[in-house]
Amino acid sequence: MSKSNFNKKFILGITLVSAMGGLLFGYDWVVIGGAKPFYERFFEITNSPYLQGWAMSSALIGCLIGAMVSGYLTDRLGRKRPLIAAAALFTIAAIGTGAVNHFTPFILYRLIGGLGIGLASAISPMYIAEISPAAMRGRLVSVNQLTIVIGILAAQIINYLIAEAVPTGATDEFILNSWNGQTGWRWMFWAGTVPAILFFILSFFIPESPRFLAKSGKSEAAFSILKRIGGHDYAIQEQKEIAETLHGTDSKIDWKALTSKKVRPVLVLGIVLAVFQQWCGINVIFNYAEEIFTSAGYSVGDMLFNIVITGTVNLIFTLLAMRMVDSWGRRKLMLLGSIGLAVVYFMLGASYFFELKGLAILVLVMVAIATYAMTLAPITWVVLSEIFPNSARGAAMAIATTALWIACFVLTYTFPILNKLLNASGTFWLYAIICLAGFLFILKKLPETKGKSLEEIEKM
């Protein structure tokens, strides 16, 4: 079917609303990094590595819970209502985190925000894939990653703009009693309230996924939405293919089906790709930017500016990925990303080993982020959203996303340990080996899915 026959305004509109989950995911994930030097003084945890680590990683526990329950919620309630719930959680977390005066409620609101991230990270790309025509699906699902990147960059810029300049050598007491230490860090979190409320309101106006409606026996409602997406003929063809893939299946989650000979290899593929997207190591650059850049000779002020530069590079190359995903295909970009990162990490490790400073490190870090943003970051979500069968997509996506967040926790937790044991050079060489292993796995196991409907992929 020609792209010109699709209702592009309608498709793009509901895609952008759903992808606001990605925007808040990116913002909530990164905003804490800019607030970190200030809330740590406010809560008096600067001398407690355990509490510092708990503050940074507590949202991950919420992410894991949100991802785990997303399968149950999406298969029981559909895609729309859990998205509304995620928007409500983001709103509560944004308001609450900035309003608290004690550490325990601060952690509670971070956990609530993590629940929102876990739900949105699983449901938004799946929902977009299910409402997207095959020829446009890669680009539309990539919109979710684009909004994640925009959210990350927005958090970086807002943190940079809100924070007042910190004099070199400022004491903890000076920082605590400054605008940053008393109020600035609160506004960093509160800034997320505006998009969260907007996401909550707009989520009521998007339709339910036609594939969930068909699975629930609501064929007329599913046909109506498919017709609005692509016209009468498109709706007839899509509904026929959906019915074929759902024939003989139950509307409830069939957990045994996930371990069947038909589904198990696809589930394993999804889990490995989800874990690899994290263990390729790029997120340590966002989570530990201070350590990475200061060890390369940059000051704290330079480090904050460098973070904005990396966020800008991330955005530019995500836009490039959106232009390439439906022409180059998923497999080529995944292979390019894994081997590209392996080479960059080897060079980055060598730079630290030979104690190169300044611009050399910054350039290699930007190349690594550009490579990731153009390949593994968006394409992994595209592949995960389309490889699972209709009858088990919600549950399978939940399992893969849960694996992703577990991998993210392991990556975040182990970097300081690896950095101490292996130094920066050895740590990045280890990530290079992981990327090489990922390249070989993708080369052997990942089929190309571009241009195929979800039902064609399932049959394949």
N, C-alpha and C positions, 0 to 999 in steps of 0.2 A: 504493500500500500504506500502510496506517495505521502511524503511528510506534509505536503501542502493540504491534504485532506484532514489533518488533525486540528483540533481546537487548541492551538498553541497557547493562547492567552489563559485559557482555563487550566491546561496542564501545568504551565509555568507558575500560575498563581498558587495552586495547591502544593506544588513542589516547594516553592519559597516559604510557604507557611510551615510545612512539615520540617523543612531544613532549618527553621529557627531553633529547633532543638539542637542542631549542630552548632549554631552560633553561641548559644548559652553554654553548651558543652565546652567549647573552646574558651570562652570568657571565664567561666567558673574554674576551669582547670588551671589557668595561667595567672589569674588575678592575685592569687595568694602569694606568688613569688615576689611581686612588687610590694606587697604589704608586709612581708616577712620580717624585714629589719625593724619594723615599727611595732607590730603587735607583739613581737617577742619581748620587747622592752616593757610594753604596757602590761603584759601578763606575767612579767618577771620570770621568764623561762630561758633566758640567754645562757644560763649555766647548766641547763639540763638537756643534753643531747636527746634523751629519750622523749621528753615532752616536745622538743623541737621537731623530732621525726614524726611524732604522733600528730602534731598539728598539720604537717605537710601531707601525711599519707592517710589521715582518717577518712577523707572523702573517698579513697579507694575502696574502703569497706562498704560504703554506701553504693559505690559503682557495682561491686560484685553482687550485692543483694538485688539491686535494681535490674541488672542483667539477668540474674537467675530467675527472678519472678516474671520477667518480660514475656517469656514463652507461655507461661500459664495465662497471663493477662491477655495477650494478643490472641491466643487460641480460644479463650472463653468470652472475652469482651470485644474483640476486634482490635483494629489499629488506632482508631480515632480517640476513644475514651482514655486509653493509657497515655496517649500524647497529651491530652488535656491534663491528666494527672501529673505528668512530668513538668508541664508548664507551671502548675500550681506549686510543685516542690521547689522549682527554681525561684519563684517569687518569694516564697516563705524564707528560703535560705538567704537570698540577697538582702532582704530586710533585716532578718534576725542576726546574721553574722556581723553586720555593721553596728547593731544596736546593743550588743552584750557588753557587760563590764567584768565578766568572769570567764575563766578559761573553759570550764566544763560546758556551759551553754554554747560557747564558741565552737567546740568540737561537735556538739549536738547538731548545730545548724550546718556545719561542714558535712556531716553524715547525711543530712536531709538533701543538701545540694548534690552529694554523690549519688543518692537514689535517683535524682532527676537525670544526672549524666548517664547512669547505667541504663535507665529506661530509654532515653533519647538515642543513645548510641546504638541500641539494638533495633528500635522501632522506626526511627526516621528513614534510614536507608531502605529498610524492608518495605515500608509504605510507599516510598517513591518508586521503587522497582515494580511494585504491584499495580501502580496506576500509569506506568510509562509504556508507550509503544516500543517494540523491540528496537527499532532503528534509532530511537532517541534515548534509550534507557541508560547507556553508559554515561552520557553527558549529564542527564538529569540526576542520576544518583551521585555523580561527582559534585553537583551543587551542594549536597550535604557536607562534603569535605571542604568545599570552598567556604561555606559559612563557618565551619569549625576554624579554618585558618583566619577568616575575618574576625571571629571572636577572639582568637589568640592575639592578633595584631591590635585589636581594639583594647584589650586588657593591657598590653604592653605600652601603648600610647597613653591611655588614660592614667596608668600608674606613673608614667614619666611626667605627665602634665600636672597631676595632683600633688606629687611629692615636691616639697620645697628643697632647695639645694642643701646638702649636708656638708658642713665644713670639714676639711681634712682633719682627722684626729679628734673628731667630736666624741665626747664621752657618752656612755649609756644614759646618764642622768640628763644631759643636754638633749639627746634624741627623745627621751621619754617625755620631757616637758615642752617639746616643740609642737608645732601644728601637726607634723607627721605622726608623732607619737601619741597624741591625744585624739585627733580628729581625722587627719588625712587618710589613714588606713581604713577608717570606717567608710569614707566616700568612695574608696576603690571598690568595696563590695556593694555599696548602695547603687552605684552606677549601673549595675546589672539588673536593677529592678525595672527600668523602663522597657527593655526588650522582653523581659520575662512576662510582664503584664500584657504586653502587645501579643506575644505568643499565645498566652492563655485565652485572650478574647478571640483572636483569629482562628484558633483551633476548633471553635464551635461551628465555624462556617465551611470547613472542608468536608468532603463526602467520606463515607466509609470505603475501605478497599473493596473493589468489586470481586476480588478473588476470595476474600473472607466472606462476603455476602453469599457468593455461590456455594462456598463450603458449608454455610449455615442454612442452605436451602432457600435463600431469598433470591431466586433467579431473576425475578422481575426488577428488583432494585439494582441488582448487578448489571442487568442489560441496560437499564436507564443510564447508569454512570458510564458504562462502556460506550454507549451511543453518544453521550455528550463529549467523550474524549475523541472519538474517531468516526462517528457517523454510524448509520444503520448496518452497512455491510461489514464494517470492522467489528461491531458489537456481536453480530451473528457468528463470525469466524472465531473471535476470541472466546465467546461463551461455549462454543462447541469444543474447542481445545481444552478449556478449563474443565468442562464436564468429563472429558475423556480421562484426564489425569486424576480426577476425584472419584471416578467410578469405583464403587465398592469400598470406599473409605468412610470412616466415622467422623463426625464433626468434632468429637473430643480428641484430646491428645493421645496418640497411640505411642507410648514410650518404647514398646517392644519393636515397633516399626523402625525406630532410629538405629537399632542394632541388627536389622535384617541385612541380608547379603546385598540387597539393592541400594540401601541408604548408607550403610556403614562406611564404605569407601569415600563417599561424598562428604560425610560428616567428619571423617578423619582429615580429608583434604582441607575442609573449612577450618578445623581446629588448628592444624599446622600453619596455615596461612595467617590466621589471626595471631598466633603466638609469634610467628616470624616478624609480623609487622612491628611488634614491640621489641623483640630481641635483636632486631637489626641495629638497635642502639641509639637511634636518632633522638629519642625523647630525653636522654640524659643531657643533651645540649640545652634543651628548654628547662629541665628541672634543676640542673646544676651549672647554669650559665656562669654564675659568679666564680665557682671553682675553676671552670674551664678557661675563662678569659683572664682571670687574675693570675693563674699559673702561667699564662702566656705573656704576662708583663703589663696587662691593662689595669688602670685604676678602677675604683668602684663607679665613678662617674662615667668613664669610658665604657665600662661594662653595660650600664643601663642603656646607653646609646647604641651599643653593638647589638643588644637584644632587639631593639626596634628595627635595626638593619636586617637581622635574620628573619624577623617577622614579615618584613616587606618582601624579601626574597621568597619566603614561603608562599605568600599570596600570588606573586607574579607567576611562579612555576606551577601552582595549582590551576591557575587560569589556562596555562599552556596545556596541562594534562587534560582539561575539559575539551580542548580542541582536538586532541589526539586519540582519546579513548575509543571513540566509535570508528576511527579510520585505521589507526595502527592496530587496535585490538588490545585485549587485556593481557594475553600471554607475553607478547613482545615487550610491553612496558614493564611487566613484573620481572622479566629476565634482565632487562636493561637496568632496572633499579637495583636488583640484588648484586649483579656483577659490578655496577658502577660504584655502589657503596663500599664493596669489598676493596676496590682499588683506592678510593679516597681514604678509607680508614687505615689502610696500609701506609699511605703517605702521611696521614695525620699522626700515626704512631711513630713513624720515623722522625717527623718534625719535633715531637716531644723528646724522643730519644737523643737527638742531636742538639736539643735545647735551643731550637729556633724560637724566636719571639715575635710578637706583634702581628704585622700584616699577613705573614705566611699562614699563621694559625687561623686568622679571621677569614682569609680567602678559602682555605680548605673547609672550614666549617660552613661557609656559605654554599660551596659546591655540594657538600653533603646534604644540606637542607634542600637545595634546589633539586638534586637527584631524587630525594625522598618525596618531595612535594609533587613532582611530576609523575611519580610511578607508584611506589608501595603505599603511600598515604591514602590517595583516593581510590586506586584500583583495587586494593584489598577489600574495601567496603563494597565496591561494585560487584566483585566476584562473589562475596559472601551473600549479597542480597539476591543473587540470581541462580546459584547452583543447587539450592535445596529444593526438594519436591513440594508442590502446593500443599499436600496433605500434612506435612510435618515442618513447614517453613518456620513457623513461629518458635517451636521448640528447638529446632536445629540452630536457628539464628541465636537463640538465647544461650545455648551451650557454647557456640563459637565465640560469642561476645563475652561470656563469662571467662572462657579460656584466655581471651585477649586481656581482660582486666587482671587476671591472676598473673599473666606474663608481665604486665605493666608493673604490678606490685613487686614482683621478683626483680625486674630490671632496676626500679627505683631504689629498692632496698639494698641491692648488691653493689651498685656503682661505688659508693664510698669505700666498701670493703675491698673490692677489686682494685680501686685506685690506690689503696694503701699497700696491698699485696704485690700488685704488678706494675704500679706507677701508671701514669696516663698513657705511656707508650704501649705497655703490655695490654692494658685494658682495651685500647682501640684495635690492637692486633687481634685480640680475642673476638671482638665484634666483626672484624674482617673475615675470620674463619667461619663464623656463624652465617654471614652473608653469602659466602661461597657455598656452604652447605645448602642454604636456601635456594640459590641459583640451580644447583643440581636437582633438588627436589621439584622445583617448578618445571624445569626442563623435561623431567620424566613423567610428572603426574598431572599437570594442569592443561586441560584442553582449551581451545579457543571458543569463546561464547558470544563474540560480537555479532550483532545483526540477527540473533535468534530470539524467538519469543521464549518466555519462561517455560512454556509447555514443550517447545522443541528441545530446550536444554534438558528438561527432565527426561524426555524420551531418549536423548543422546546418551 
